[in-house]
Amino acid sequence: MNAILICNVGGRDVVSKAFPKDNIGERTWAETVLARYHELYATLRLPIIGKALQYLAERQIALDHVILIASDQPPPPDGNDQFWSSDTIHSAAIIRRLLSEGHTPYPALPTEQITIWTIRDERDRGCDPSDYDLTLRFLERQLTKLQYQYPQHTAFLEVTGGTPAMTTGLLIAGTEVFGSRAEVLSIHPAQEIPIALNTGKRLLATPLRATLRSNAATYAYAAAARTFLEQEAIITDRLDPKAASLIDPLLDYAHYRFNFDFANARKALAKIDHAGPWQTELATLQAQVVSPDRRSLLAEIVHVAAARYEIGLYADFLVQVVRFEENLLRYLCLLQGAEFRNRRGSSDPDGPYLAREWLQQQPFTLSRDRDRQRDLPVDRSVLRELIGHLLYPPNHHQQALLQAIDRLGELVKRRNELTHHLEGVQKIGLARAFAGQQASSTAADQIVPHLQQLYEAVCKQPLPPSPYQQINHLLERLLQSKE
């Protein structure tokens, strides 16, 4: 592992039993140590940073750079030097020298690999290290530059030394800039070895999981899958291992199913050997895409239409409305015994042609049936005329059903017109195509309920629950931390 170490330097970071600080200010004490370095270096200890260096040395982590963050305020004009005298610029210089000469638990590093930063404002003036805002903004600027210099390195953040503002600033800015590559070293005086908190993963896990939930709520399953693939280590931190292993195949399944790719949806869940406590739910989802019948597929269209309307994809919504209407008409025709063929001439209920032999047995002639030697190409107009003949004379319920289907006619025309111009699709346009030119935009909200009513009238059963709500609820449970 290649890494960089970023340390806050405070008044407790360098000490010497031979030369106690007593009431000497940190700045004066450190200046004196530097002047007497050859006399005192063997007595110097690093009670905080030394533990971080020992932790890295024992794990054979290769440090390519060490950053020491110190303070160096300008001398006060009023002579009150309380804060100025506590600055750690010279203390950082002592640490750099000890580290470069190999007098620490870590092997010696070249001096050019050890950099001292002093906390400064936007005008490059030394500033108060207890100022939270200034310190944070300084660290954000500096760490962003450092991240570009080391885009692949792990950043160990030794946050214990320095002022509370320095601790907070390094924790927040370091995690923000380095993300999952940030590891915070917490050093307690009573413990010999630092604790690696993996704070970066913990702080980033929550917003990344929220992103997955948001993607799923808007049915953007492909985006959710990409986010999970790129940030899997962070997202799955502290999740149940079995739950974590199910997220990727579930998102793939949802993406394929939302696009009616049932074959790949089946393959996505087939990768799972055993799903633990989620086995029953996943088995149900898998069964739904194994061999769905025509009524199940019609229900699927209603649900994907509702989803696209919900997130404002009105052009895509119109596609699903047309798809539903035409396939509902086909289903009605099949119930009345209509026979279809595919392009190879074989019997096929989803075929694009009406079988000539079957047509010749009917007591009516369709208006577009002009070539009596060939099968008749089918579209929604042909299907609508056909079901009108097959249900003639319609009873009261059949007549009401056909009229309800015909209410979708203007929406179908609106969809067909989209290919001939570059205008957009707005909610008000949907409303007026469905409910008349005087309708308000809220009338469009009745289209999906109308599709549901048509489904239930034709299929003689309630519309089943949305599988996408089931998927999203399962994803929510999988993303629950085990802590």
ChimeraX attribute file (.defattr): number of C-alpha atoms within 10 A of each C-alpha:
attribute: neighborCount
match mode: 1-to-1
recipient: residues
	/A:1	10
	/A:2	14
	/A:3	20
	/A:4	21
	/A:5	22
	/A:6	25
	/A:7	28
	/A:8	26
	/A:9	32
	/A:10	23
	/A:11	19
	/A:12	16
	/A:13	20
	/A:14	21
	/A:15	19
	/A:16	15
	/A:17	10
	/A:18	11
	/A:19	13
	/A:20	10
	/A:21	15
	/A:22	8
	/A:23	7
	/A:24	12
	/A:25	18
	/A:26	24
	/A:27	20
	/A:28	17
	/A:29	22
	/A:30	25
	/A:31	17
	/A:32	14
	/A:33	20
	/A:34	18
	/A:35	11
	/A:36	11
	/A:37	17
	/A:38	9
	/A:39	11
	/A:40	16
	/A:41	16
	/A:42	12
	/A:43	12
	/A:44	20
	/A:45	18
	/A:46	18
	/A:47	17
	/A:48	26
	/A:49	29
	/A:50	21
	/A:51	24
	/A:52	26
	/A:53	22
	/A:54	18
	/A:55	20
	/A:56	19
	/A:57	15
	/A:58	10
	/A:59	9
	/A:60	12
	/A:61	16
	/A:62	13
	/A:63	22
	/A:64	15
	/A:65	21
	/A:66	22
	/A:67	20
	/A:68	24
	/A:69	23
	/A:70	28
	/A:71	31
	/A:72	23
	/A:73	22
	/A:74	14
	/A:75	13
	/A:76	12
	/A:77	7
	/A:78	6
	/A:79	8
	/A:80	10
	/A:81	14
	/A:82	10
	/A:83	19
	/A:84	20
	/A:85	18
	/A:86	19
	/A:87	27
	/A:88	32
	/A:89	24
	/A:90	22
	/A:91	27
	/A:92	27
	/A:93	19
	/A:94	20
	/A:95	24
	/A:96	23
	/A:97	20
	/A:98	20
	/A:99	22
	/A:100	19
	/A:101	14
	/A:102	14
	/A:103	16
	/A:104	20
	/A:105	18
	/A:106	21
	/A:107	15
	/A:108	14
	/A:109	19
	/A:110	14
	/A:111	14
	/A:112	10
	/A:113	14
	/A:114	20
	/A:115	16
	/A:116	20
	/A:117	19
	/A:118	23
	/A:119	25
	/A:120	21
	/A:121	14
	/A:122	10
	/A:123	6
	/A:124	10
	/A:125	13
	/A:126	16
	/A:127	19
	/A:128	21
	/A:129	24
	/A:130	16
	/A:131	14
	/A:132	17
	/A:133	11
	/A:134	20
	/A:135	24
	/A:136	23
	/A:137	17
	/A:138	22
	/A:139	23
	/A:140	19
	/A:141	13
	/A:142	16
	/A:143	20
	/A:144	15
	/A:145	12
	/A:146	17
	/A:147	16
	/A:148	11
	/A:149	10
	/A:150	16
	/A:151	11
	/A:152	13
	/A:153	17
	/A:154	21
	/A:155	29
	/A:156	24
	/A:157	26
	/A:158	27
	/A:159	25
	/A:160	26
	/A:161	22
	/A:162	22
	/A:163	22
	/A:164	15
	/A:165	18
	/A:166	29
	/A:167	22
	/A:168	16
	/A:169	24
	/A:170	27
	/A:171	23
	/A:172	17
	/A:173	21
	/A:174	29
	/A:175	25
	/A:176	17
	/A:177	22
	/A:178	23
	/A:179	20
	/A:180	21
	/A:181	20
	/A:182	24
	/A:183	24
	/A:184	24
	/A:185	26
	/A:186	19
	/A:187	21
	/A:188	14
	/A:189	11
	/A:190	6
	/A:191	10
	/A:192	15
	/A:193	18
	/A:194	22
	/A:195	15
	/A:196	16
	/A:197	14
	/A:198	18
	/A:199	21
	/A:200	23
	/A:201	23
	/A:202	17
	/A:203	16
	/A:204	18
	/A:205	23
	/A:206	15
	/A:207	12
	/A:208	19
	/A:209	21
	/A:210	14
	/A:211	16
	/A:212	24
	/A:213	20
	/A:214	15
	/A:215	18
	/A:216	25
	/A:217	16
	/A:218	13
	/A:219	22
	/A:220	17
	/A:221	25
	/A:222	17
	/A:223	16
	/A:224	23
	/A:225	23
	/A:226	15
	/A:227	17
	/A:228	21
	/A:229	12
	/A:230	10
	/A:231	17
	/A:232	17
	/A:233	14
	/A:234	22
	/A:235	25
	/A:236	22
	/A:237	19
	/A:238	17
	/A:239	17
	/A:240	15
	/A:241	12
	/A:242	14
	/A:243	22
	/A:244	18
	/A:245	15
	/A:246	20
	/A:247	21
	/A:248	19
	/A:249	18
	/A:250	22
	/A:251	27
	/A:252	22
	/A:253	27
	/A:254	28
	/A:255	23
	/A:256	19
	/A:257	21
	/A:258	21
	/A:259	10
	/A:260	16
	/A:261	14
	/A:262	20
	/A:263	14
	/A:264	16
	/A:265	25
	/A:266	20
	/A:267	15
	/A:268	20
	/A:269	22
	/A:270	15
	/A:271	10
	/A:272	14
	/A:273	8
	/A:274	12
	/A:275	16
	/A:276	10
	/A:277	10
	/A:278	15
	/A:279	13
	/A:280	11
	/A:281	14
	/A:282	20
	/A:283	13
	/A:284	11
	/A:285	21
	/A:286	19
	/A:287	12
	/A:288	16
	/A:289	20
	/A:290	12
	/A:291	12
	/A:292	13
	/A:293	10
	/A:294	14
	/A:295	19
	/A:296	15
	/A:297	17
	/A:298	22
	/A:299	22
	/A:300	23
	/A:301	22
	/A:302	24
	/A:303	24
	/A:304	23
	/A:305	24
	/A:306	22
	/A:307	20
	/A:308	19
	/A:309	21
	/A:310	15
	/A:311	12
	/A:312	15
	/A:313	15
	/A:314	20
	/A:315	18
	/A:316	15
	/A:317	25
	/A:318	23
	/A:319	17
	/A:320	22
	/A:321	25
	/A:322	20
	/A:323	17
	/A:324	23
	/A:325	24
	/A:326	20
	/A:327	20
	/A:328	23
	/A:329	23
	/A:330	24
	/A:331	22
	/A:332	20
	/A:333	22
	/A:334	15
	/A:335	12
	/A:336	12
	/A:337	11
	/A:338	20
	/A:339	19
	/A:340	25
	/A:341	20
	/A:342	16
	/A:343	11
	/A:344	8
	/A:345	12
	/A:346	11
	/A:347	15
	/A:348	16
	/A:349	18
	/A:350	14
	/A:351	18
	/A:352	16
	/A:353	21
	/A:354	23
	/A:355	22
	/A:356	18
	/A:357	13
	/A:358	13
	/A:359	18
	/A:360	11
	/A:361	8
	/A:362	12
	/A:363	8
	/A:364	11
	/A:365	12
	/A:366	14
	/A:367	9
	/A:368	12
	/A:369	15
	/A:370	10
	/A:371	9
	/A:372	11
	/A:373	9
	/A:374	13
	/A:375	21
	/A:376	21
	/A:377	15
	/A:378	16
	/A:379	13
	/A:380	18
	/A:381	12
	/A:382	20
	/A:383	23
	/A:384	20
	/A:385	14
	/A:386	22
	/A:387	20
	/A:388	16
	/A:389	17
	/A:390	18
	/A:391	15
	/A:392	11
	/A:393	10
	/A:394	14
	/A:395	10
	/A:396	8
	/A:397	10
	/A:398	16
	/A:399	15
	/A:400	12
	/A:401	16
	/A:402	17
	/A:403	11
	/A:404	15
	/A:405	18
	/A:406	14
	/A:407	15
	/A:408	20
	/A:409	18
	/A:410	16
	/A:411	22
	/A:412	22
	/A:413	13
	/A:414	18
	/A:415	22
	/A:416	13
	/A:417	12
	/A:418	14
	/A:419	9
	/A:420	8
	/A:421	7
	/A:422	8
	/A:423	9
	/A:424	9
	/A:425	18
	/A:426	14
	/A:427	18
	/A:428	16
	/A:429	20
	/A:430	27
	/A:431	22
	/A:432	19
	/A:433	21
	/A:434	20
	/A:435	19
	/A:436	13
	/A:437	11
	/A:438	8
	/A:439	16
	/A:440	15
	/A:441	15
	/A:442	12
	/A:443	17
	/A:444	21
	/A:445	15
	/A:446	12
	/A:447	21
	/A:448	19
	/A:449	13
	/A:450	16
	/A:451	25
	/A:452	18
	/A:453	16
	/A:454	21
	/A:455	21
	/A:456	16
	/A:457	14
	/A:458	16
	/A:459	18
	/A:460	10
	/A:461	10
	/A:462	12
	/A:463	20
	/A:464	12
	/A:465	11
	/A:466	15
	/A:467	18
	/A:468	20
	/A:469	14
	/A:470	13
	/A:471	18
	/A:472	22
	/A:473	14
	/A:474	17
	/A:475	19
	/A:476	16
	/A:477	11
	/A:478	21
	/A:479	22
	/A:480	15
	/A:481	15
	/A:482	11
	/A:483	6
